[in-house]
Amino acid sequence: MRLPAAIGPINRVARSPNYKWWAYFSIAIGLFLTVLDQSGVNIALPRIAEKFDADIPTVQWISLSYVLSTSATLMPLGRLSDMLGRKLVYVTGFFVFVGAAALAGSANTFALIILAKVIQGVGSGAIQANGMAMITQVFPEQERGRALGLYMAIIGTGAITGPIVGGLLVTQLGWRSVFFASVPIGVVAIIAAVAVLRGGGGTGAGAPGTARQRFDWAGAAFSSAALVSFLLGITNAHELGWLSPPILIAFGLATLLVAAFIWWERRIDHPMLDMGFFRVSTFSFGVAARFLSFLGGTAVFFLMPFYIIQGLGYQASTAALFMLPGSACTALMGPIAGRLSENFGTRWLSVGAMASSTAGMALFSQLSTDSSPIHVIAGMVLTGTGMGAFSSTNTSAIMGSLSRQSYGIASAFLNLVRTFANLTGVAVGAAITAFTMASLGFEPSLADVGQSVDADGARAAFVLGLNRAFLVSTGLMLLALACAALRGEPVAYDDAGAGERERQEVTSETAG
């Protein structure tokens, strides 16, 4: 991945005092594409279902297969990037991602699209495992908050733009264009990464000798199998029943595999995920706060469209406008909070941000069948502001509690925590709402609220279930707030990873 030294302009970029911004924009292109692609493909699912005569549960496997393969490969590829170099793994992941997008766009069978999305998920795992790590790496330690705030801005902008671009492409050019559109953008991302990011070993290949460490294949197998088992269980529990044998087996197998993973990681010399990380209070409380915040916050993005359309009777296009302020506030507040954290620290900014999200959830728990648009928008602004500010400041604290040599696996693990919490939050929110509707004698279907014989009663039951789901989310946000308050500020490492710490060293490698 090293370009010839004779290419003068590229060498000048690498030596530029503004290199961090060149690197940021090259990485931003890639991260933006992954978010844009996922949301755009979701818009195309109805057209794909029509083309291949697939029902909704079947066509959802296009998204599910992508999430499963991404989640299963995040930590192994994060660890591999710490060993071999982040740039190498990142660029290779993009080649896989772009190739799979072209394969999906040209597919003539539904099975081939699924296969392409599984392959693309592996590429996405390599990209996501390294994006946050590389952005954090190229900015100085004192600007870590700003860097991660800008990372959140990329994610937020992609989330806003994706459905719009995807809708235009599907309407004007057909569903295949959603996949093909990723190819030229992906090629630009590859060229930018190869040309701008420093060194063949990437932006932080690790300490000398790291590449000679043996890869933890058993740990990768245990973690990937546990994730796939859990995700298959949580995504099918509503359809098959939470206490059905397949779901119980899936959850039981996931539990056994997690126990095996922890046991294995504690006994080998070079584990994929060092369990010593969790002995650092900043890391452990920060991860707990991250998990709880996404677990509670996911309910907004999943349940609110149903409420706006079925509960209040608005059109789908109007529902998107209701959701827009939350996404915009998330994109805007990430960089602002990150910049403030450089002067005021991360702890109390995180607490304040989570207080904002908690207030938004509490407001949502009071929704009714005749709530005003202002009620909904106010809640979206509060939760979006809180989530954007919290994610950048809390992540900055977590990354700052570890050495730079561990940024790859840490970035992968944090992305995995987010995915894990998001999927679980969707399942829990849907289950609470459906259980409430069933207990009141109505069909527990979120899609058929307006088609019930007693439409007003079904709508009232749905909104009551929604209130209960948001009350649970409020409680989860309060727990996240408590974890953020208990989480300390990170003590910075020096470049060799041997800085003086107030807490126990994470590993023997970084201690020396």
SULSUL-V822146 format. One record per helix or strand. SS is the DSSP state (alpha for helix, beta for strand). FROM is the first residue (numbers start at 1). LEN is the number of residues. If there is no record, write none. Layout:
<<SS | FROM | LEN> <SS | FROM | LEN>>
This chain:
<<alpha | 8 | 8> <alpha | 19 | 34> <alpha | 56 | 4> <alpha | 61 | 24> <alpha | 86 | 20> <alpha | 110 | 29> <alpha | 141 | 33> <alpha | 176 | 21> <alpha | 210 | 3> <alpha | 217 | 24> <alpha | 245 | 23> <alpha | 275 | 5> <alpha | 281 | 31> <alpha | 316 | 29> <alpha | 347 | 18> <alpha | 373 | 28> <alpha | 404 | 36> <alpha | 449 | 3> <alpha | 455 | 32> <alpha | 508 | 4>>
